[in-house]
């Protein structure tokens, strides 16, 4: 992980973009008033997004299990789907 000030990144943007994409580096761009940002590759961003979606999905399943355990579930007959 690299921490670099805004002016340095601005003057060397290609270098830091290459660090993120070619070397998998996370670049923290420090700015005034703690308005920092992060540069990461699209691949790493997609991984983070997928992990967040998976965590949300697992939390939803956990909530459903908790509801069932609390007696808030309903039984339904299964519907057979015929060949169409």
KEKOLVO-980477 format. One record per residue (C-alpha): residue in one letter; x, y, z. Coordinates in pm, 1 decimal, always signed. Example, Ala and Ser with C-alpha at 12.3 -4.5 7.8 and 13.67 -1.06 7.14 Angstrom:
BEGIN
+------+----------+----------+----------+
! voti !        x !        y !        z !
+------+----------+----------+----------+
!    A !  +1230.0 !   -450.0 !   +780.0 !
!    S !  +1367.0 !   -106.0 !   +714.0 !
+------+----------+----------+----------+
***
This chain:
BEGIN
+------+----------+----------+----------+
! voti !        x !        y !        z !
+------+----------+----------+----------+
!    X !     +0.0 !     +0.0 !     +0.0 !
!    X !   +131.7 !   +340.3 !    -99.0 !
!    X !    +32.9 !   +675.4 !    +50.0 !
!    X !   +109.1 !   +967.8 !   -178.5 !
!    X !     +2.6 !  +1330.3 !   -170.6 !
!    X !   -227.5 !  +1470.6 !   -435.6 !
!    X !    +35.0 !  +1683.9 !   -610.9 !
!    X !   +272.5 !  +1389.8 !   -652.5 !
!    X !     -3.6 !  +1172.9 !   -798.7 !
!    X !   -114.2 !  +1451.8 !  -1030.4 !
!    X !   +239.7 !  +1489.2 !  -1163.4 !
!    X !   +291.5 !  +1112.2 !  -1198.0 !
!    X !    -58.1 !   +977.8 !  -1263.2 !
!    X !    +48.5 !   +715.7 !  -1517.3 !
!    X !   +307.2 !   +574.2 !  -1278.6 !
!    X !    +55.0 !   +531.6 !   -996.9 !
!    X !   -211.8 !   +393.4 !  -1229.3 !
!    X !    +43.2 !   +138.4 !  -1349.4 !
!    X !   +127.2 !    +51.1 !   -988.3 !
!    X !   -240.5 !    -21.3 !   -924.7 !
!    X !   -302.2 !   -222.2 !  -1241.4 !
!    X !    +30.4 !   -394.7 !  -1304.4 !
!    X !   +145.8 !   -457.6 !   -945.9 !
!    X !   -187.8 !   -481.6 !   -764.5 !
!    X !    -86.8 !   -189.1 !   -545.1 !
!    X !   -338.3 !    +16.8 !   -348.6 !
!    X !   -255.5 !   +387.0 !   -373.8 !
!    X !   -394.3 !   +619.4 !   -108.2 !
!    X !   -403.6 !   +976.5 !   -233.8 !
!    X !   -377.4 !  +1210.7 !    +62.7 !
!    X !   -558.8 !  +1541.7 !    +37.5 !
!    X !   -633.4 !  +1840.2 !   +257.9 !
!    X !   -894.2 !  +1808.8 !   +532.8 !
!    X !   -873.8 !  +1425.8 !   +531.4 !
!    X !  -1057.7 !  +1403.4 !   +196.6 !
!    X !   -836.4 !  +1111.9 !    +93.9 !
!    X !   -916.3 !   +875.8 !   -191.2 !
!    X !   -790.6 !   +535.2 !   -302.7 !
!    X !   -673.9 !   +420.3 !   -645.9 !
!    X !   -716.5 !    +47.4 !   -710.5 !
!    X !   -737.7 !   -163.5 !  -1023.2 !
!    X !  -1075.9 !   -247.8 !  -1173.4 !
!    X !  -1005.0 !   -614.0 !  -1097.4 !
!    X !   -955.5 !   -540.9 !   -726.7 !
!    X !  -1262.5 !   -313.9 !   -724.4 !
!    X !  -1475.3 !   -591.1 !   -876.9 !
!    X !  -1347.9 !   -834.6 !   -613.3 !
!    X !  -1445.2 !   -593.5 !   -336.8 !
!    X !  -1790.3 !   -541.4 !   -488.2 !
!    X !  -1843.6 !   -917.0 !   -517.6 !
!    X !  -1737.3 !   -969.6 !   -156.4 !
!    X !  -1980.6 !   -698.7 !    -42.3 !
!    X !  -2267.6 !   -855.8 !   -240.9 !
!    X !  -2183.8 !  -1198.2 !    -97.3 !
!    X !  -2180.5 !  -1056.4 !   +255.8 !
!    X !  -2522.5 !   -894.9 !   +198.4 !
!    X !  -2659.6 !  -1221.7 !    +61.1 !
!    X !  -2526.8 !  -1422.1 !   +355.7 !
!    X !  -2672.0 !  -1167.2 !   +599.2 !
!    X !  -3010.3 !  -1204.7 !   +426.6 !
!    X !  -2990.3 !  -1583.0 !   +465.3 !
!    X !  -2897.4 !  -1542.9 !   +833.2 !
!    X !  -3199.4 !  -1314.9 !   +885.9 !
!    X !  -3422.6 !  -1573.6 !   +717.9 !
!    X !  -3289.4 !  -1852.4 !   +938.0 !
!    X !  -3344.0 !  -1635.9 !  +1247.0 !
!    X !  -3703.8 !  -1572.0 !  +1137.6 !
!    X !  -3764.3 !  -1944.3 !  +1088.3 !
!    X !  -3616.1 !  -2022.9 !  +1428.0 !
!    X !  -3844.8 !  -1758.4 !  +1581.0 !
!    X !  -4145.9 !  -1939.7 !  +1436.0 !
!    X !  -4219.9 !  -1681.3 !  +1169.4 !
!    X !  -4201.4 !  -1923.3 !   +874.5 !
!    X !  -4485.5 !  -2061.0 !   +662.3 !
!    X !  -4520.9 !  -2403.3 !   +501.1 !
!    X !  -4624.3 !  -2432.5 !   +137.9 !
!    X !  -4682.4 !  -2726.3 !    -90.0 !
!    X !  -4425.8 !  -2763.4 !   -364.4 !
!    X !  -4548.3 !  -2691.4 !   -712.8 !
!    X !  -4448.0 !  -2946.7 !   -976.0 !
!    X !  -4339.2 !  -2785.7 !  -1301.7 !
!    X !  -4440.8 !  -2996.0 !  -1601.3 !
!    X !  -4258.5 !  -3031.2 !  -1931.6 !
!    X !  -4354.5 !  -2752.4 !  -2165.2 !
+------+----------+----------+----------+
***
